[in-house]
């Protein structure tokens, strides 16, 4: 129950309301000109608490920058390679505009204006990441009852366009590998298994020549100049069956190394790092592409080639999914729907052949010729 107190100021009589919030903390609000106004306020507070809609005015004055510190600290589920872009986006794009703004002061129109201005000179991916950070922080503020609604939700966002995949032929892959020098085997492995740069974390013990198996149990990724070793991107290990022509090349890369040694390493046995190039020079991969007469692409694009070559070898979507380490076959179809387009024609032809061979007589109106 609320209590009411009358007090006097130069402008006249005023009323103060004292009550306890849902956490049983003592609160008060004054400056009401009449007792009726004070009681109306108390009734509103009581109803909001009963409905679970109570908003603490003091909590709503928290700045987004202060809440962001706690929010970023909770993103421990993200891998270092995913966490770093978020921290950078907060520091570069979100904090300068929103860090000193109180959560209760965020307006939908202000968020829309910020998104529109950012989209004018940044890619859709950058805008969506920055917006997602702001919206997520405000989502937590809603759940913590600092604000009643998230004003960032529902704004118009730029549409992210999918980059066209580059698919190499077998001949192009082998030409590229031949021009990659000592990284020839690594290029072949990426192009025929779909491994990401996680391949730099493979150890000799992960390779079984007799069974043609390669276990992918860890992911090694370079973030901020440091190598972070953890679980694969899907958090699940997987086993890849290798084509015969890869076995000898991979065995040669292992050589006389111990089982714990990296298959692909620098001269000192450490993880390979992405090439650092000086101004006016280019990386070994770009050099190999140029010498092979191939279009610009990244090492990750070899993963797309692996999917393409697997599908052209009549690999079904489930097999391709397992090879690539996708979480589901649906994800594989979403990413590589264009590779399975020809399957629709094959499916229609097979249905047509099955129907024609199964119909004994020409059913009236069916349009099918009588089986011979």
N, C-alpha and C positions, 0 to 999 in steps of 0.2 A: 504494500500500500504506500502511496505517495503522501508526503507531508507538505504543508504549505506554510510559508512564513511571510509576514508583512514587514516591509521596511520602507524607510523614507529617504528620498534624495531631493536635490534642489528642485527638480521638475515635479515632485509630488510623491504620492504613495505608489509603491511597486510591490509585486508579489514574486516570491521565489518558490520553485518546486524542488523537493528532494525525493529521490527514488533510487532503487537498486536495479542495475542492469542484469541481463541473463547470467553473468558471471558473479553476481552478488556483490559487485563493486558499487560503492556509493557515488551517485551522480546528482548534479543539480543544474537547474537552469533558471535564471532570473529575468528581471526587466518586464514582467507582465503587468499591464496597467490595471487589470481587474482580476479578482479571484476567479471569476468565470473563465477567463482566458487561460489562467494557470491550470484550472481543473480540466479544461478541454485538452490542453497539451498532455497532462498526465494520463487522461483516458486514451489518447492516441498512442502514447508510449506503451501503455498496458496492452492494448489490442495488438500492436506490432510485435510485442514479445510473445503473446499467445500464438500468433500466426507464424512465428519464427522469422519475422521480417524486420526485426529491430536493427537499426544502424546506429553505431556509436559515432557521434559527431567528432569526438576526439580522434578515433581511429581513421576517420575519413580524411583527416588532415595530413596523413602520412604521405610523403613524397614517393613518386614512382621509383626514383633512384634508390631509396632505402629499401623498398620492397624487392627491387631487382637483385640486390645483394643476396637476399635469402633465396629468391627464386633460382638464381644461377647456382647456388650451392646445392640445390636439390636435384640438379641435372646429372647426378652421378651414374644414371643408367646409360648415358650416352658414351660412345667410344670417343677417345681423344680426337680422332679425325672429324667427328661430328660436333663435338663440343667446341672446338676452337673457332669454327666459322660463326657459331652463335655468340661467343664472347666478343669476337671482332665486330659483328653486326651491332651488338648492343653498344659497344664503345664508340663506333664510328657513326652509326645512323640513328640509333634510338636515344641514347643518353643526351646528346646535345639538344635535342628537341623536347624531350619528356622527363629527363632526370630530375628537374627541380619543380615539376608540376605535381600538385596534390591530386590524389586519385579522385576526389570529389569534384575536381575542376575540369576533368576530361570531358570534352563535348564531341559528339558524333561528327559534327561538321568540321571540327578542328582535325580530327583523325583523318577524315576524308581529304582535307586540304593537304595534309602532310604526305599521305600516300600518293596523291596526284603529283605533287611537287617532286617527290623522290623518283617516281616513275618517269619523269621527264628526262632524267639524266642517268638513271640506273636501270639495269636489266630487271626483268620480271622476277628472276630468281632472288636477286638481292632484295627487292621490295617485299616479296612474300616472306622472306626470312625475317626481315626487320619488323614487318607488321605482325608476324606470328609471335615474336617476342613480346611486343607491347600487349597484344590481345591475351596472351597466356598469363602475363603478370596481373592484368585486370581480372581475368577469370578467377585467379586465386583471391584477389581482393573481394570479389563477390562472395566466394565461399566462406571467407573470413568475416563476412558481414561488415566490411568497411564501406561498401557501396551496394546499392540495390540491383543495379544492372551494369552490364559491360558496354559502355558507349562505343567501344571499338568494333564490336560485332555488327555485321551487316553493311560495311562500307564496300564500295565498288573497287575490286582489285584487278590489276593487270593480269592478262592471261599468259601463262607460261607456255611457250611453244617448244615442241619437242624437236631436238636436233636430229637431222637425218642421219641414220646409221651408215657407216662406211663398211661395206662387205668386200673382202678380198677373195680372189680365187686361189686355188691351190698353187698355181704357178706364181702368182704375185706374193703369196706368203713365203714360198721357198726362195724367191729372189730377194725379198726383204731380209730373210734370215741370213742368206749368203753375204749380204752387204752389212750385216750387223757385227761382223768380226767375232770376238770372244763371247758375245752375247747371243750367238746364233741359236743355241739350244733353248735359252730363255724365251726368245721370240717364238720359236716353234711351239713350245709348251703353252704359252699364252694364247696363241692362235688356234690351237687344236684341243684345248681343254677348257678354255673360258676362265682360267684363273685370273684374278685381279693381281695387283702388285703384291698381294699377299704371298705370291710365289717366293718372294725373297726370304720368307720365314721357313721354307721347307728345309728339312734336315735329311741326311742320308738315310736315317732309320725309317723315314716316311715312305721310302721307295722300295717296293718288292718286285724285283726283276722277274722272278719265276711266275708270279701270279698276274703280272702286268698292272699291279695296283699302285696307286699313289694316294696316301692319306693326307688330307688337308685338315690339320688340327689346330693350327694357330694362324694368327694374322699379324704380320709385322708391317707397321705403317710409320712413315716419317711425318712428324707434326712439330713444327717450330724448330726444326733442326735436330730433334731427338727421335730415336726409334722407339716406338711403343709396341710391345708384344702382348697380344691378348687372344681372345677367341675369334673365329671367323666372323664375318659381318653378320651372318644369320644366327650367331651364337651356337651353331651346331657344326660338328666335324662332319666331313663327308669323304667318300672314297671314290676316286676317279679311275676308270679302266683306260689304260693307255693303248694307242695304236702301236703296232709292232715297230714301225719305223722310228718311233720316239725312244724305244727302250735302250738301244745301244748308245744313242746320243746322251741320254740321261745317265746311263751307267758310266760313260766317259767323264761326265761332269762330276760324278761322285768320286771317281778315281779310287785312291787308297785312303780317303778321308774316314775318320771314325764315324760311328752311327750318330753321334751328337753334333757333328759338324754341319754347317750350312751347305746346301748343294750349290747355291749361287751366293758368292761372297766376294769381298774385295781381296786385295793381296794379303791382308792381315787376318783373313778369316772372319771379318765382321760383316754385318748386314750391308747390302748394297744400298746406296742412297741415290735419290733422283739427281740427275746431272745438273750441276751448277755451271752456267755458261757466262762468260764475260761478254761485254758489249762487242758486237761485230762477229761473234762466233755462234755456233749452234750445237745442240746436243747430238750425241751419237745416234739417237733415234731419228731425229730430223735429217741428219746427214744420210742415214741409210734409206730413208724415204725418198730423198732427192736422187740418190744414186740408183734407186730402183724405179724411178719414174712414176711414183705413186703420189696420190693427193695428200694434203696435210691431214694428219690424224694424230691421235694420242695412243699411248700404250694401252689404255683402257679400251680403246676402240677395237683392239684385237679380240676382245671378249665378244663383240658383236659378230666378228668374222667366225669365231668358234661356233656360235649359235647357228649361223648361216650354213656352215659346212656340215654341221650335225643334222640339220633339217634336210639338206640336199642329199644326205646319205640315208634318208628315210627314217631318221630318228623320230619317234613319237614325242609328243609334248611332255609326257611324264619323264622320259629318259633325258630330254634336254633340260628339264627343270632340275633333275638330280645332278646332272653334270655341272650346271651353272651355280647350284647351291641356292636357288630361289626358294622362298618360303612356301610357295604353292604353284601349281600348274597355271592357275589363273593369272598369277603375276607374270609368268613366262609368256602367256598369250597376250597380255596387255603390252608388254615391252616389244615382243617380236611378232605381232599379229600379221605383219606384212609377209613374213617368211612362210606362214601357213596358208596364204591365200590360194595357192595352187591346189592345196588339199581339197578345197571345196569342189573344184572341177573333177578331180579324181574321184571324190565321193559320189558326185552326181553320175559320173560314167559307170561306176561300180553298181550303183542302185539301178541304173537303166539296164545294165547287162543282167543283173540278177532278176529283175522284173520280167525281161523278155524270155529268159530261159525257164522261168517258173510258170508262165501262163500257158496252159495247155491249149486253150481255144481262144479265139478273138472275142472278148466280151464286148457286147454292143456298147458303143460310145467310148470305149476305153482308148481307142487309137493305137492299141498295140497289135502288131502283126501276129498271126498265128505262129506258134513255135514249130519249127521244122523238125 
